[in-house]
């Protein structure tokens, strides 16, 4: 099982990296610990901000296969009001107790804690069970902003204030945490609040002679993504708003889905439905669905940042690109192209140009790259 001591060490290391001050260090005890005096090395003193991490709530799922659950933790720090003297070069201004009627050292420490916890953290922790086997746990935690108490006199600390952070920890044995599910649209991460990926079967039904039971066979499947996320300046939000307000259908986007460390797939998709929500002083949100798209540029269109190239060929051909890029070929689907490596494109269908009497394949690249091929090609859209 994951122990509070392990989480205390992880949070302590993360806070010290965020604060990035070798003379001021966080020291977090699990449940309870002994007061640790400032340590002196030559003319420099390392002052410790003492914290206590304890369990405030616990809910373990009694699953018959997996160990999983949610724990509530409380992290409390005792922070002195007066900035500690840690070296002889500190000025009187740096050591002021009050600046503009505020305690600057309290704000300095609180800002570091809030900065560390402003994004959710996820990781894999490996434990050894009672039988000596190693077990991986997917662990994620998040916290709200710190809650300060009133200034008081504390033993060994003098005038100090208690700062509290409430942390929620989710863990599952050998599982995939939601923080490890990443979806990108046009190369930018989608900061979703919730996401659902689904694949629906298209079934053909039939009833055999002498039977009143209908049976079916799956003729195809349909993949779709449903997501909710806030309105902001990133690709998934900009594209959804453009579709919502302008109504231009069949605009294709490269969508990459990464589900944990071992599962990843690339799709060529367009927005199906987009709904917006805004109320009070909350952040305006979007609820969207994406579906796979297929066809030629006569059917769909692409963003201006994409590059479109026409290859004059009646079958397979080779090409290489100057840098890694996602691409889509009509009749061949999506492909990840490595940089400076010759790649064979084998489309199942090609298009015919009535005016020139030639066959061709159209390829869409996620960004502008330099293309080299064994067949003549023309850049239709330059991209960015």
C-alpha positions as CSV (number, residue, x, y, z in Angstrom):
1,X,0.0,0.0,0.0
2,X,1.0,3.6,-0.5
3,X,2.1,5.2,2.8
4,X,1.7,8.7,4.0
5,X,5.5,8.9,4.5
6,X,6.1,8.2,0.8
7,X,3.6,10.9,-0.2
8,X,5.2,13.3,2.3
9,X,8.6,12.8,0.7
10,X,7.2,13.3,-2.8
11,X,5.4,16.6,-1.8
12,X,8.5,17.8,0.1
13,X,10.8,17.3,-2.9
14,X,8.3,19.0,-5.2
15,X,7.8,22.0,-3.0
16,X,11.6,22.5,-2.6
17,X,12.0,22.4,-6.4
18,X,9.2,25.0,-6.7
19,X,10.6,27.3,-4.1
20,X,14.1,26.8,-5.4
21,X,15.8,28.4,-2.4
22,X,18.7,26.4,-0.9
23,X,18.5,28.5,2.3
24,X,14.8,27.9,2.9
25,X,13.7,24.3,2.8
26,X,10.4,22.5,3.4
27,X,10.5,19.6,5.8
28,X,7.3,17.4,5.9
29,X,6.7,14.8,8.5
30,X,4.2,12.0,8.1
31,X,1.6,12.2,10.9
32,X,4.1,13.6,13.5
33,X,7.8,14.4,13.7
34,X,10.3,16.1,15.9
35,X,11.2,19.8,15.6
36,X,14.3,20.3,13.4
37,X,16.5,23.2,14.2
38,X,18.0,25.4,11.4
39,X,21.3,23.9,10.1
40,X,24.4,26.0,9.7
41,X,27.1,25.4,7.1
42,X,29.8,28.1,7.3
43,X,28.1,31.4,7.1
44,X,24.9,30.0,5.6
45,X,21.9,28.8,7.7
46,X,19.3,26.4,6.2
47,X,15.9,27.3,7.7
48,X,13.3,24.6,7.7
49,X,9.6,25.2,7.1
50,X,8.1,22.4,9.2
51,X,5.0,20.6,7.8
52,X,2.8,17.8,9.0
53,X,0.9,15.5,6.6
54,X,-1.8,13.4,8.0
55,X,-4.8,11.4,6.8
56,X,-8.1,13.2,7.3
57,X,-10.4,10.8,5.3
58,X,-10.0,7.4,3.7
59,X,-12.2,5.4,1.3
60,X,-10.7,2.2,-0.1
61,X,-12.7,0.3,-2.7
62,X,-13.1,-3.4,-1.6
63,X,-12.5,-4.6,-5.2
64,X,-12.0,-8.4,-5.4
65,X,-9.2,-7.9,-7.9
66,X,-7.6,-4.4,-7.6
67,X,-6.5,-2.3,-4.7
68,X,-7.9,1.2,-5.3
69,X,-9.4,4.1,-3.3
70,X,-9.4,7.7,-2.4
71,X,-7.7,9.3,0.6
72,X,-8.1,12.8,2.0
73,X,-4.9,14.3,3.4
74,X,-4.3,17.5,5.4
75,X,-1.0,19.2,5.1
76,X,-0.2,21.9,7.8
77,X,2.8,24.2,7.9
78,X,3.9,26.4,10.7
79,X,5.4,29.5,9.1
80,X,7.2,32.3,11.1
81,X,6.1,35.8,10.6
82,X,9.6,37.3,10.5
83,X,11.8,36.3,7.6
84,X,14.6,34.1,8.9
85,X,18.2,35.4,8.7
86,X,20.1,32.8,6.6
87,X,23.2,34.6,5.5
88,X,25.2,37.7,6.5
89,X,24.5,39.5,3.2
90,X,20.8,39.9,3.8
91,X,19.7,43.5,3.9
92,X,17.4,45.1,6.5
93,X,14.8,45.5,3.7
94,X,14.8,41.8,2.9
95,X,14.3,41.0,6.6
96,X,11.4,43.4,7.2
97,X,8.5,41.9,9.1
98,X,5.8,44.0,7.5
99,X,5.7,45.6,4.0
100,X,2.7,47.5,2.9
101,X,0.8,46.2,6.0
102,X,1.4,42.6,4.9
103,X,3.7,39.8,6.0
104,X,5.9,39.2,2.9
105,X,7.5,36.0,4.1
106,X,4.0,34.4,4.7
107,X,3.0,35.4,1.1
108,X,6.4,34.0,-0.2
109,X,5.8,30.6,1.3
110,X,2.1,30.5,0.5
111,X,2.7,31.4,-3.1
112,X,5.2,28.5,-3.5
113,X,2.7,26.0,-2.0
114,X,-0.1,27.3,-4.3
115,X,2.2,27.2,-7.3
116,X,3.1,23.5,-6.7
117,X,-0.5,22.4,-6.2
118,X,-2.0,24.5,-9.0
119,X,-1.8,21.5,-11.3
120,X,-2.7,17.9,-10.5
121,X,0.2,15.5,-10.0
122,X,0.3,11.9,-11.3
123,X,3.0,9.2,-10.9
124,X,3.7,5.5,-10.7
125,X,4.9,4.3,-7.3
126,X,6.4,0.8,-7.1
127,X,5.8,-1.2,-3.8
128,X,6.8,-4.7,-2.6
129,X,4.0,-6.8,-1.3
130,X,4.0,-9.3,1.5
131,X,5.1,-12.1,-1.0
132,X,8.1,-10.1,-2.2
133,X,6.5,-9.2,-5.5
134,X,6.7,-5.7,-6.9
135,X,3.4,-3.9,-7.5
136,X,2.9,-0.7,-9.4
137,X,0.3,1.9,-8.2
138,X,-1.0,4.7,-10.3
139,X,-1.2,7.7,-7.9
140,X,-2.6,11.2,-8.5
141,X,-3.3,14.0,-6.1
142,X,-4.6,17.6,-6.2
143,X,-5.2,20.3,-3.7
144,X,-7.0,23.7,-3.4
145,X,-5.3,26.9,-2.4
146,X,-3.8,27.1,1.1
147,X,-6.0,28.3,4.0
148,X,-4.1,30.5,6.5
149,X,-5.0,30.7,10.2
150,X,-4.6,33.7,12.6
151,X,-1.2,34.8,13.8
152,X,-0.3,33.3,17.1
153,X,2.7,32.6,19.4
154,X,4.0,29.1,18.8
155,X,6.6,27.3,20.9
156,X,10.1,27.3,19.2
157,X,8.7,29.3,16.4
158,X,7.7,32.6,18.0
159,X,5.1,34.6,16.1
160,X,3.9,32.2,13.4
161,X,0.9,31.3,11.3
162,X,-0.5,27.9,10.3
163,X,-1.0,27.3,6.6
164,X,-3.2,24.3,5.6
165,X,-3.7,22.6,2.3
166,X,-6.3,19.9,1.8
167,X,-5.2,17.2,-0.6
168,X,-7.2,14.5,-2.4
169,X,-5.2,11.4,-3.4
170,X,-6.5,8.7,-5.8
171,X,-4.7,5.5,-6.3
172,X,-5.2,2.2,-8.2
173,X,-3.1,-0.9,-8.4
174,X,-1.6,-1.3,-11.9
175,X,-4.2,1.0,-13.4
176,X,-4.3,4.1,-15.6
177,X,-5.1,7.4,-13.9
178,X,-7.1,10.1,-15.6
179,X,-4.1,12.3,-15.5
180,X,-2.4,9.8,-17.8
181,X,-5.0,10.2,-20.5
182,X,-3.8,12.9,-22.9
183,X,-5.7,14.1,-26.0
184,X,-4.1,16.6,-28.5
185,X,-5.9,18.5,-31.2
186,X,-3.7,20.0,-33.9
187,X,-0.7,19.2,-31.8
188,X,-2.0,21.1,-28.7
189,X,-3.1,19.3,-25.5
190,X,-6.8,19.4,-24.7
191,X,-7.2,20.5,-21.1
192,X,-10.4,18.6,-20.7
193,X,-12.5,18.4,-17.5
194,X,-14.0,15.1,-18.6
195,X,-13.6,13.0,-21.7
196,X,-15.2,9.8,-23.0
197,X,-13.8,7.8,-25.9
198,X,-16.1,5.3,-27.4
199,X,-16.4,2.8,-30.3
200,X,-19.8,1.8,-31.5
201,X,-20.5,-1.3,-33.7
202,X,-22.6,-1.1,-36.8
203,X,-24.4,-4.4,-36.8
204,X,-26.2,-6.3,-39.6
205,X,-29.1,-8.3,-38.2
206,X,-30.7,-11.5,-39.6
207,X,-33.0,-14.3,-38.6
208,X,-32.2,-17.8,-39.8
209,X,-34.9,-20.1,-41.1
210,X,-36.7,-22.0,-38.3
211,X,-35.6,-19.6,-35.6
212,X,-37.2,-16.6,-34.0
213,X,-34.0,-15.3,-32.5
214,X,-32.2,-12.4,-34.3
215,X,-28.5,-12.6,-34.6
216,X,-26.0,-10.2,-36.0
217,X,-22.6,-9.6,-37.4
218,X,-20.6,-6.4,-37.0
219,X,-20.0,-4.9,-40.4
220,X,-18.0,-1.9,-39.2
221,X,-17.3,0.3,-36.1
222,X,-17.4,4.0,-35.4
223,X,-15.0,5.8,-33.1
224,X,-15.9,9.1,-31.4
225,X,-14.7,11.3,-28.6
226,X,-17.0,13.4,-26.3
227,X,-15.3,16.0,-24.1
228,X,-16.0,18.9,-21.9
229,X,-13.4,21.7,-21.5
230,X,-13.2,25.4,-20.7
231,X,-13.1,28.1,-23.3
232,X,-9.6,29.5,-23.7
233,X,-6.8,30.1,-26.2
234,X,-5.8,26.6,-27.3
235,X,-6.5,24.5,-30.4
236,X,-9.4,22.4,-29.2
237,X,-11.2,25.5,-28.0
238,X,-10.5,27.7,-31.0
239,X,-11.6,25.0,-33.5
240,X,-14.8,24.2,-31.6
241,X,-15.7,27.9,-31.3
242,X,-15.0,28.4,-35.0
243,X,-17.3,25.5,-35.9
244,X,-20.0,26.7,-33.4
245,X,-20.1,30.3,-34.6
246,X,-19.4,29.9,-38.3
247,X,-20.9,26.5,-38.9
248,X,-18.3,25.3,-41.5
249,X,-18.7,21.5,-41.6
250,X,-16.1,18.8,-42.3
251,X,-13.1,20.7,-41.1
252,X,-10.6,17.9,-40.4
253,X,-8.1,17.9,-37.5
254,X,-5.4,15.6,-36.4
255,X,-6.4,14.1,-33.0
256,X,-4.0,12.0,-30.9
257,X,-5.2,9.9,-28.0
258,X,-2.7,8.6,-25.4
259,X,-4.2,6.3,-22.9
260,X,-1.5,5.6,-20.3
261,X,2.0,4.6,-21.3
262,X,1.2,1.7,-23.6
263,X,-1.8,2.8,-25.7
264,X,-1.7,5.6,-28.3
265,X,-3.5,6.2,-31.6
266,X,-3.8,8.9,-34.2
267,X,-7.1,9.9,-35.9
268,X,-8.3,12.3,-38.6
269,X,-11.5,13.8,-37.1
270,X,-13.9,16.6,-37.4
271,X,-16.4,18.2,-34.9
272,X,-19.8,16.6,-34.9
273,X,-21.7,18.6,-32.3
274,X,-20.6,21.6,-30.2
275,X,-22.6,23.1,-27.3
276,X,-21.5,26.0,-25.1
277,X,-22.4,26.9,-21.5
278,X,-22.0,30.1,-19.6
279,X,-23.6,31.2,-16.4
280,X,-22.9,33.7,-13.6
281,X,-19.2,34.4,-13.1
282,X,-18.1,30.9,-14.0
283,X,-15.7,30.0,-16.8
284,X,-17.6,29.5,-20.1
285,X,-17.4,25.9,-21.2
286,X,-17.7,23.7,-24.3
287,X,-19.2,20.3,-24.7
288,X,-18.0,18.7,-28.0
289,X,-18.1,15.4,-29.9
290,X,-15.5,14.4,-32.5
291,X,-15.9,11.8,-35.2
292,X,-13.5,10.3,-37.8
293,X,-13.6,11.7,-41.3
294,X,-12.6,10.2,-44.6
295,X,-12.5,11.3,-48.2
296,X,-10.8,13.9,-50.4
297,X,-10.5,17.6,-50.2
298,X,-13.7,17.8,-52.3
299,X,-15.4,16.4,-49.2
300,X,-13.5,18.0,-46.2
301,X,-11.4,21.0,-45.6
302,X,-8.4,21.7,-43.3
303,X,-7.1,24.6,-41.2
304,X,-4.8,27.1,-42.8
305,X,-1.9,25.9,-40.7
306,X,-1.9,22.5,-42.5
307,X,0.1,21.9,-45.7
308,X,-1.6,20.1,-48.6
309,X,0.4,18.4,-51.3
310,X,-0.8,16.7,-54.5
311,X,1.3,13.7,-55.7
312,X,0.9,12.7,-59.4
313,X,0.7,8.9,-59.2
314,X,-1.6,6.0,-59.9
315,X,-0.4,3.8,-57.0
316,X,2.1,3.6,-54.2
317,X,5.0,6.0,-53.9
318,X,7.8,6.9,-51.5
319,X,8.4,10.2,-49.7
320,X,10.5,11.7,-46.9
321,X,9.9,14.8,-44.8
322,X,12.3,17.3,-43.2
323,X,10.9,16.7,-39.6
324,X,8.5,14.4,-37.8
325,X,4.9,15.2,-38.8
326,X,1.5,13.6,-38.8
327,X,-0.1,13.2,-42.2
328,X,-3.2,12.0,-43.9
329,X,-3.3,10.5,-47.4
330,X,-6.6,10.1,-49.3
331,X,-7.3,6.4,-49.5
332,X,-4.5,5.5,-47.0
333,X,-5.6,7.2,-43.7
334,X,-3.4,8.7,-41.1
335,X,0.3,8.0,-40.7
336,X,3.2,9.3,-38.5
337,X,6.1,10.2,-40.7
338,X,9.6,10.2,-39.2
339,X,12.1,12.8,-40.2
340,X,14.5,12.2,-43.2
341,X,13.3,8.5,-43.5
342,X,11.8,7.2,-46.8
343,X,8.2,6.1,-46.2
344,X,6.0,4.1,-48.5
345,X,2.5,5.4,-49.0
346,X,0.2,2.7,-50.5
347,X,-3.3,4.3,-51.0
348,X,-6.2,1.9,-51.5
349,X,-7.8,4.4,-53.9
350,X,-6.5,7.3,-56.1
351,X,-8.3,10.3,-57.6
352,X,-8.6,11.1,-61.3
353,X,-8.1,14.5,-62.8
354,X,-10.4,14.9,-65.8
355,X,-8.6,18.0,-67.1
356,X,-5.2,16.4,-67.3
357,X,-6.1,12.8,-67.6
358,X,-3.8,11.9,-64.7
359,X,-4.2,10.1,-61.4
360,X,-3.1,11.6,-58.1
361,X,-3.1,11.3,-54.3
362,X,-3.6,14.2,-52.0
363,X,-1.7,14.3,-48.7
364,X,-2.4,16.6,-45.7
365,X,0.4,17.4,-43.3
366,X,-0.1,18.8,-39.8
367,X,2.4,21.6,-40.5
368,X,4.7,23.0,-43.2
369,X,7.6,20.6,-44.0
370,X,10.0,20.0,-46.8
371,X,8.9,17.0,-48.9
372,X,11.0,14.8,-51.1
373,X,9.4,12.1,-53.3
374,X,10.1,9.8,-56.1
375,X,7.0,11.1,-57.9
376,X,6.1,14.7,-59.1
377,X,4.2,16.7,-56.5
378,X,2.7,20.1,-56.1
379,X,2.1,22.1,-52.9
380,X,-1.6,23.2,-52.9
381,X,-1.6,24.9,-49.5
382,X,1.7,26.0,-47.9
383,X,0.7,25.7,-44.2
384,X,2.5,27.3,-41.3
